[in-house]
Structure formats: C-alpha cells, structure tokens
Amino acid sequence: MSQAFFHRLTHKHQSLRNFRYYDILVHIFVVVLLISNLVGSKICAIGPFRISGAQLLFPITYIFGDVFTEVYGYSGSRRAIWIGFFASGLMALMGFVTVHIPPAPDWPNQHAFEVVFNFVPRMVAASLIAFWCGEFANSYTMAKMKLLTEGRWLWTRTVGSTVVGQAVDTTILMFLAFGGTQSIKTILILIGSGYLGKVLYEVLATPLTYAIVNFLKRSEGVDVYDTHTRFNPFSKEKPGETDDALVAAATVATVVGQR
C-alpha cells in the first residue's frame, strides 16, 4: 500500500518525460532543500543581522517552485514537492537512527555529529508540515495568478506566490516548533522577521527568475497554463487531462488545458 501511494505521488506524467531540464532541476531542488536542513543549526552574522544557515538557502526552493509551476505547470511542481518531502523525511529518519547507534570507542566526533544530525522530532515534524503546506500554497497561487494575468507580468506571480507561500510556511513552522514554549509575542516577532526576509529574498531574485524561466521556455518549447488542472496535492492526472501538444516546433508554445 505504501509503495503504491509513493508511486502515485511521485509518478512522472507522460507530459513531463519530453523535457530536457526538468529532471535535473528536480535533483537540484532536492539537494538545496536537504542542504538547507543540514546547515540550519548554524547562526550566521551578516553585519548586525543574525540568520540561520537555512535562511540563506531555503528561499531558493521557492524560486524553484515558481520555475516548476511557470514552465512545467502545477503537475511538475507537485511531483517535485512530494519528492522533496519524502527525501527530507528520509534524511531526518536516517539522521536520528545513526545518531543513536553507539559510536566506535576510538571515534572522537560523536558530539559534533549529534549537533548536525540529531534532529528533534518536533522540529522535523514542524519543518515537513510547513514545507508541504507552503510549497503547495506557492504553486497553487502561481498557477492561478498566471491564468488571471493571462501569462503577463511574471514578477507579480513570483512575488505574489511567495507572499502567500512563505506566509503559510513561516506561520506554521513557528507555531508548531515553538508553540507552548515561547510567548505569542515572541512567535509573532519570529514570524515577522523571517517572513520579511524571505519575501525580500524573492524580490531581489526576480531578475534571475526571469532569466531562468525565459531560457527554459525557449529551450523546452513550452508555456503551461493550468486551465483544466486538478489542484488536489494527492490527485493523479486522468487520461485526457493533458494537452495533445506540449512542445511546439521552433517556437515556444502556449499550452492550455493541462492535466
């Protein structure tokens, strides 16, 4: 049952198999996500500001989410999110197991290993739930705004989807991670500071997002509009919900009626 469920959520639809860059982008997305979890315990000093290592990398996953949805559609983003979710869960599980396996008597680095890999179950659960909710909120908003703007003004979608997605992610993370141990005021301050930083990150990255999206649309020959998409994160595409032609010859195609 679990294997069938995993396959259902991570199955690559036929429409995604014709693209040159989709798989490598998913791989990079997962690597960035995993590394951001590993470096999260480091507190960095940038002038007067103090940020965690995760804050340097994790917002990049939202840029990837924008690219997946804008170029390959909600279906492409949905698959990437689920793969990242399962990969993060597996990393946390293996970190917990290996930390608690007795170290060799002559191995002196157990404490350092624990600092990096001794994931606190509550923090793991909070992080996974927040990631899942935030990324799907980001992708849904991106896809719907593309329909509303008829494919114009990409910056409104990249920024607007991040405003929604990061609000969901940051709020859920902070309340699940610190609820009951910190005051509401402290949690709200943490939410506000983290949220503003992540949104600013996305705004500053807008030119880069434009460049990547335009390159991929030209190279892949596709521009997906989620007109007939089912936005249920657990759903699987039905036959006939995908457009007949995703790749245009010589020029970028406008694809309508996806999944």
Secondary structure, DSSP 8 states (H G I E B T S, - for coil): -HHHHHHHHH---GGGTT-SSHHHHHHHHHHHHHHHHHTTT-EEEETTEEEEHHHHHHHHHHHHHHHIIIIIHHHHHHHHHHHHHHHHHHHHHHHHHHHHS---TT---HHHHHHHH---HHHHHHHHHHHHHHHHHHHHHHHHHHHHTTT--HHHHHHHHHHHHHHHHHHHHHHHHHBTTB-HHHHHHHHHHHHHHHHHHHHHTHHHHHHHHHHHHHHHT--EE-SS----TT----TT-S-S--S-SSS---EES--
